[in-house]
Amino acid sequence: MTTQATAWRRVAPADAGFDAAALAHAIELAQACEIDAPRDLRAMLPDGSRHSNDRPLGPLKPRGKPSGLVVREGCIVAEYGDLETPEVTFSATKSYISACAGIAVDRGLIRDVDEPVAATVRDGGFDSPHNRRITWRHLLQQTSEWEGELFGVPDWIDRGRQVGSTASMTSRGNTIGGSAASSQSPRTLQAPGTFWEYNDVRVNRTALALLHLFGRPLPEVLMETVMRPIGASDGWQWHGYQTSWVDVNGRRVQSVSGGAHWGGGLWISTLDHARFGLLYLRKGNWNGQQVLSENWVRASMTPCAIKPEYGYLWWLNHAGSISAVAGEHAFAARGAGGNIVFVEPAMDVVIVLRWCRDTKAVIDSILETMS
């Protein structure tokens, strides 16, 4: 059984600036907007037909029913479904990797995001002439073009994968969040920093680099530096793969994944997601404690030069790509299956949705109820 460390304050919608009847209607829409995917999430994963390891490599649990909540000025004003049971969250996990990178920057472990990763991470993954040019910024913006095999999965598996911030982030065929390149003709690599691509192998490579940098498992780092300070529950889990065990300072530890493309990833409750979103809404500050530096939060939401709807493993509301109602400074952690932690600083709102097939429509319908 999990426990919530700190209770949420709840206020009536009208007292938080919402049209109560309209918000209730929007929540009904959210409840009815369940994804048309089976409870068994293995149906959303690759089946090994393109590569022997392009298949479930980490644990997976059945999904629950839709859930969600709306937070205004730090208080819950609307909710539905089970808010406390940890759920698979797919690529929303990537934004938690971004937070770990922020801790590394704040502690001086990453001296400069434009410094080559090879300067501080010497595990063989950045030794080639191509990979040697990759910086931390490249990894965090998904422009690294890292080449190689990691935990038995080659990077070409996700080369040419098409994922857009306007997509529903549900599965298409045997891929998560978009189509993937054919193993027969993987696209030609470009110079690091010149090409944006949503590639889970490279995000997992980012997590492994951070693991070596900290010398400790990322779940331990996240728990101590972020989740415990913000009052998260003790029920969340972060998994890797059966193939992702590595030796770090004589200790055998598991490198975690940045999503559930091959299983694993972060399993977390809707309430804990909301706390994480609220931390970023508050520019890294939680009740007077600066958990993440404001500079890091600001940098994380700075548009990538060649992909303006993407920051440091966060999606940005560039040109209304996530919400047509929210402002240009809104952002979100997003994952397959309609999992989203949406943050709108201008309205002081956090919206978390789980298993929602049209997050944009639901978010817009909620925001439109504000007076």
Summary of the structure (lengths in Angstrom):
residues: 371
radius of gyration: 19.4
end to end distance: 39.1
largest distance: 60.4
contacts: 1340
relative contact order: 0.20
helix: 30%
strand: 21%
